[in-house]
Structure formats: C-alpha cells, structure tokens
Amino acid sequence: MKIIIDRFEGDSAVVELPGKVIINVPKILFPNAKEGDVISIEIDKEETKNRKKHINNLMKDLFKD
C-alpha cells in the first residue's frame, strides 16, 4: 500500500490513503519525511514468522514442566 503525506499538524501527519481517504497518524512514524512524500507500507511475512518462532521459544522456556 502506498500513502502520501499531505501535511504535518503538530505531532500528527495527515496522510492520504488509497481511495482519497485522509487520516491523522503520529508524526513519529515518519522520521525524515516531508510533505508530498510517498510512503510504501508492506507486511514483512518472514520477520513475522521469525518473531512468532522466537515468542514460542520463550514461552516454552517459561512454562517448562
């Protein structure tokens, strides 16, 4: 998904989503971004898989019989 930073207002970034939907998002999520920048958002499935595996290993260690 691609979003466009329309403007900044205080601690918020006003961004345009596909379909011309406008929302406010915390500005801290877009360090070094400027008005008009196009941001790509994607799901990192490999990293998600690695995190789940890590959490499961932690739980196994925590709840040993």
Buried (B, 14 or more C-beta within 10 A) or exposed (E): EEBBBBEBEEEBBBBBBEEEEEEEBEBEEBEEBEEEEEBEEEEEEEEEEEEEEEEEEEEEEEEEE
